[in-house]
Amino acid sequence: MLQGDRTWVFQEPPVILATGTVVGPDEGQGPLAAEFDLVHPDWEVGQPSWEKAERALLEQATDIALQHAKLKSDDLSFFVGGDLMNQIISNTFAARTLGAPYLGVFGACSTSMESLALASLIVASGAGKYVMAGTCSHNCTAEKQFRYPTEYGSQKPPTAQYTVTGAGASIVGKQGEGPIITAATIGKIMDLGITDPFNMGAAMAPAAVDTIQGHLEDTGRSPGYYDAIITGDLAGVGHPIATDLLKRNGVPMQQTQFLDCGLMIFDVQNQKVQAGGSGCACSAVVTYGHLLKRIAKGEFKRILVVATGALLSPLSFQQGETIPCIAHAVAIEAPN
């Protein structure tokens, strides 16, 4: 199963049986709005706090995924998930509601593919029958924890990114109908000394490049093997940097092939989202709500989703630490 240094290649590929995606009002005004299962018109989602609203988004996404798979929570062997909140409380409390055996993980915005990779490994190894992967984020909770509360009204530089309000969940099984997961590459921590939390795209770009190159080296595949290689949330600053770094390293990408979830989920030119989207939900809802539909329609046969994460905390920022980053990649293909 292990191929090369850090890639799992699944000889009997697990199947993504079902997904659930829920988003907030800004995402509902973006170009992918019709691709999501549920769009909320407000940030509160009927809850008394933004943190509880974020948890509700994930609970709804998990319910939708279970309904699509025609399963109950008792059928799940494990739930693997995480988020941006301290002690990953959104997933922890959602897991309390779900009631399935729970593995909490933290990869910041890379959590979508980290959880999907681990869910695939559990299923492929026979350690679980049905495993759910899930993650979520909320614009207001992220701003409140990492930057300045929304009410403060602070201005942000053009390099800043806009945290996606939403949640995405998927259910992985050994057999069934749906796209298959053929491989997963686990990222390494990359830190080029950036300290600015308003420039996470530049901080995360080297991690995306390292994981993409590691995946191609481990598998012996060329970029042309995939119809699209999609980074998680490098957005308008980080994605061009990653493109340039790959070109310098002898891995040129075609513009139509190398995409980014942070640039896809919003209309960057007309929505006030600075450089584009970010947050755990960014790559989750774009992958589960949009990219998998393109596979189902036959527009894509093979994609590589490379979710990126900036592993800073308010404490590390206050102490002047640089921003360590990571990226995890999952190869998803149309069923044979």
N, C-alpha and C positions, 0 to 999 in steps of 0.2 A: 504493500500500500504506500509506504514512503518511497518517493522517487526523488533523487537528488538530495539536496540539503534540507528542504523545508516544505515540500509539496506532497500532499496526499492525493494519489491517483486512485480512484475508485473503480475496481474491475467490474463490480456490479453496482452501477451508479444508483444512488438513492433518487427518489422522485419527489418533486415539490407537488404535493397533492392539492393544496389549496392555500389561498392567501386572504388577508383582510387588510384594508387600508382606510384610514380615517384622517382627515386633514381639517385645518382651520380656515378662516375667511380669506386670508391673503393667498393661500395655496388654491382656494376655490376661485380666485380671480386670475390664476395663472393659465398657461397654455395646456396644462395636463389635467385640468379640473375634471373633465368627463371621464378620466381613467380611474378615479378613486371611488371606493364603495360608499363613502359617506363624507359629506362636506358640511362642517358646522358654520353657521353664519356669524358666530362670535367666539371670542377667546375663552369665555367662562364655561361653556359646555354645561350650564346649569349647576355649576359647583361654586362653593363659597370662597375658594382660593384657586390661584393658578396651578399650584402644585397638585391639588386634588383634581383639577381639570386635566392635567397631563396624565394622571393615573387613569382617569375615566376614558381618555382617548385610547389608551392601550387595552383597557378592559373591553372596549367596544371592538377594537381590531381583532382581539383574540376570539371574541364571540362570533364575529363574522367569518373568520377563518374556519372555526369549528363547524358553523352552519354550511359553509361551502364544501367542506370535506365530509359532511354528514356523520360527524363524530361528536362525542361528548367529552367533557374535560376528563372524565374517568378513564377514557381510552388512551390518554396521553401517557407515555412512559416518562417523559421529562419535559420541562419547560426551561429553555435557556434564554436569558435576556439580561439587558442592562440599559442604562441611560446616563444622562449627564448630571443628575442630581447627586448631592452628597449621600454616600452610602446607597446609591442606586435605589432610592426609596420608591420611585414610580413603579419599577418592575417588582420590587419586593412586595409592595402592597397589592399590586395587581396579581401577583402569584398567590398571595393569600386568598384572594377572591377565586382564582382559577382552581386552586386546590391540587395541582399536579406537583410531583417531585420537582424541585427547583434548583437550577444552577445559575447563580448570579455572576455575570461577567462585566468587566469594564474595559472598553476600548475607545471611549469618547465616541466621536462620530463614525469610527470604524466598527462599532458594535453590531451593525446590521449584518455584515459579512462574517464577523467573528462568531456570532451566534449561529448563523447558518452553516458555517464550516464545522463547528462543533456538533450541531444537530446531525449533519450528514455523517460525520465520523461515528457518532453513536449508533446511528441506524445501520451504516455499512458494516460495522464490527459485530452487529448482532446484539448490542447491549441495550437496544430499545426498539420497539415496534413503530410507534408514532412519536415524533419529537417536534415540539413547537419552538420556533425561534422568534423572538420579538424585541422590539425597541421603540422608543418614543422620545419626543422632545417638545418643548413649548417655548415660543419666543419670549414670553414674559418671565418664565422661571429661569431661563438661561441668562437673560439680561440682568435679572435681579441677583443671581448668584455670582456671575463672572464679571459683570461690568457695572452698569448703573441701572437702578430701577427705571422702568418705563416712564413713571410719573415725573422723574427728574428732568426728562427732556433733553439730555445731553446730546450734543451733535457728534456725529461719527465721521471718520475719514473715509474716503472712497475705497480704501483697502478693506474696510470692515465687511463682514458678511451678516446675513439676516437669518436667524435661527428659524428653521421650519417648525411650525406647529402641526403635529400629526403623530401617527403611530402606524407601524406596519408589523404584521405577523404572518408567518408561514408555517405550514405543517409538512414535515418530511416523513416519508415512509419508504419501505423497502420495495414495494410494488404498487402499481396503480397507473393512472393516467395523469400526464403532466410533464413538464420539462424535467430533465435529469441533471444531476450535479456530477460532473465528471472529475473534477479536481478542485483542490483548495490549497492556496499557498499562504503560509503564516508569515507575517511581517516581522521585521526587526526594528528596534528603536533607532530613529535617526534624529539627530539634533545638530543643527548648523548654527546655533547660537542666537537665534531670533528670540527677543523678549517681549515684543509688542503683541498683546492679545487682540489688537485690531488688525493684525496682518497674518492671520492663521493660514491663509492660502499659500503664502510664500513659505511658511514654516513646514507645512505638510507636503509640499511638492516633492522634496527629495525622498520621503518615505514611499510615496506612490511610485516613483521611478525605480527605487530599489526593489520593491515587491514585484513590479511588472517584469523587470529584468531577471529577477530570481525565478519567477514562474516560467518564463520562456527558456531559461537555461536548464531548469530542472526537467521540464517536459520535452525539450527539444523542438518546441513549436516556434514558428515565426509569428510576428504580429498578424500576418495575412491569414492565419488559421482562423481568426475570429472575424466575424462580421463587424463587431464593435468592441472596443475596450473602453469601459466607462469608469471614470474616477468618481469618488463619492461626493466631495464638496470642496474642490479646489477653487471653483468659481473663477471670476474674471481676472484675478491676479495670479493665483497658483497654477491654473491650467496652462497658460502660455509658458510659465516657467518650466513645468513638467515636460511640455512639448519640446522646448529648447534643450533641456537636459538629456532627454531621450535621443534627440538628434545628435547631440555631441557625443553620446555614448554609442553611436552606431545603431540606434533603434528608431529610425524615422517612422513617423505616424502620418497617415493621411488625415486631413482635417475632417473629412466626413466619417472616418472610422473612430477617431479618438474624441470621445464625448465626456461630458461632466454633468452629474445630477444637479449640482448647484446652479448650473446655467440653464438647465432644462425645466426646472420646476417653476421658475418665475419668468416673467417678461422683464428682463433686466433693464431694458431701455425705458419702459413705461411704468414699472412698479418701483416704489421707493425701497429697494432692497440692497443698496450699495453695490458691492461686487457680485452678489448672488446669494444663493442659499447655503445653509450649513445646518448642523445639528444632527443628532442620531436619526431622526425621522427622514432626513433628506434623501439619503441613498435607499433607505428602507421603502418609502412610499413610491419613489420613482422606479425602483426595481420591481417591487411586487405589484404596483399599480399600472405601470406603463411598459417597462421592458419585457416582462413576461407575456403581456398581451401581444407585443410585436413578434415574439417567438410563436405564439399560438396562431397568429395570422400568416406566418410563413415569411415575414419580412426579415427576421433574423433566424439563423440556424445555430450559431454559436456566439456567445458573448462572454466576456470576462469583466466582472464587476469588482472594482478595486476601491473599497471603502477606506477613507482616510480619517485619522483621528489625531487631534492635538491633546496631549495628555497633561495639560496644566490644571492647576486648581487655584482658587483664590489665595490660598496660603502660599503656594509656591511662587505665584506672581508677586505677592506682597514682600516676599523675601528676596526678590530680584533674580529668581531662577530663570534659566532659558526654557524654551518650550520643547520637550521631547515629543516626537510624533511617530505614528505607526500606520501601516496600511495592510489590510488583509484582502486577499483576492479569492473569488469563487468563480469557477468556470461552469456556466449553465448552457445546456444544449437542448435542441428540440429532440423529442423522443425518436428513436430509430423506427 
